[in-house]
Structure formats: C-alpha cells, structure tokens
Amino acid sequence: MKKVIFTVVACLVSIDALSLGNDNYYKVEHVYSWKNGEVHVWLEKNGGEHLCPDQTYPTRYLMSREKAIEFDQKFSLLVTAKTSGQGVKMEYTCDETNRPWIDSIRF
C-alpha cells in the first residue's frame, strides 16, 4: 500500500513540475504572429524570463494555433495587455526542444 501511495504522489509531483509559471505580472513588450501559425510573445526583461533550459531568448514565449486550446482567447488577452500596458502572469510548459509554450494567461 505504501508503494502505491508513493507512486501516486511521485506522479503528481512530476506532473506539477512540467508546468512552470511566472510569480508576478510582467508587461508584454512584443507580440509577433507568423505565417506558420506560431505566435511569439516577448515579456519585459528583468523578471519576465522563463525557466526552460534553452535560454537563447529568455523572455520569449510561444503559442501555436494548432497546439493551443482556446488560442483566440489567449491571443486577445495578450494583445489587450500589450495595448493597455497591463501586465500578464502566465503558466507555460517547456517542450522537448526546451522552448516555453504558453498554457494559460492571467491578465
């Protein structure tokens, strides 16, 4: 029984570790939408950096029309945040190439 409980707890901890987030609200500096359906979101420096191992672009986060559930709502929130100057708080997942993909946005 202890082995089963330990396995369940270990699975929950590993699932939770896959989704990372920013603890504070950060301003959106740039929003780029590309022909291939990818959207690149750049947050302000000094705090808006992601924690994925690939630190080539530490303040860039990604979305894709093909991969993101509720893409239109997320995109609208990002554009609203950019134009109003308000900050966003996000949860994201690092993919197999260690790039941050946006899971959820709080405006």
N, C-alpha and C positions, 0 to 999 in steps of 0.2 A: 504494500500500500504506500509506503514512504517513497518507493521508487517511482510510482505513478504520479504522486503529488510533485515530486522533484522535477519530473519530466514536463509536466504541465506548466509549472512555474518557469522553468527554463525556456520553454517555447514562448510564453507570454513576454518574458524579458527580451528575448531575441526579436520578437515581432515589434515590440515597442521601440527597440533600438534602431530599426530600419527607418523610421520616420523621425526626422530631426526638425527643429524649429528655431526661429529667432525669438528670443525672450522679449524684445522690445519692438516698438514700431519704428520703421525706417522709411524715409521718403523714396519714392520711385524717381530715379534720375532719367531713365530712358526706357521706352517700350518699342521694340522692333518686331514687325511681323514679316516673315519671309514667304516667298512663293511656295516653298515646300510644306507650309503649314506649321512651321515652328515659330514660336514667339520667344524672344529673348527679353528678359526683364532685368534691368540693372538697378540695384539699390544704391543708396548713398554709401560712401566709404566710411571707415571708422565705426564699425558696428554691424553693417549690413552684410558682412561676409558669411558665406556658407561654410560648413564643416566637412564637405566632401574632400577626399584625398587629392583630387585634381584641383590645384589652386592656380591654374593658368589665368582664369578670370574669377577672382574670389567674390565679386559682387553680382555675378550674372546667374540668373535662374532661368529655367526653361519650361515651356509648355508646348503641347502639340495638339492640334485639333483631333488627331487620330487617337491619342493616348489619354487625354484629359477628359474625365467625366465633368459635365457642367462647364465646358470650355467657355461658352458665351458669357456666363455669369462671372467667371473669374476674369476674363478679359475686360469686361465692363468695369469691374471693381478696380483693376489696375489703371485703366485709362482715367477713371474718375479720380483716383488717388493722385495720378500724375498732374492732371489739370487743376485740381484743388489745392495741391501742396500738402495734403494729409499723408500720414504715414500708414504703412501696412505691416502686418505681422503675418508670417507665413510658416506653414509646415511643408517640408519637402523630403524627397527620398533620393538618395544617391543611386544612380543606375550602375550597370556593370562596367561602364567606362568612367565611373566616378564623377558624373556630371549631375547637378541638382535639378530634379524635376518637381515642380510645384504640385503639392497635393491639396492644400487649402489656403485660403487667404482670409484674413480678418482686416477690415477697413475701419 
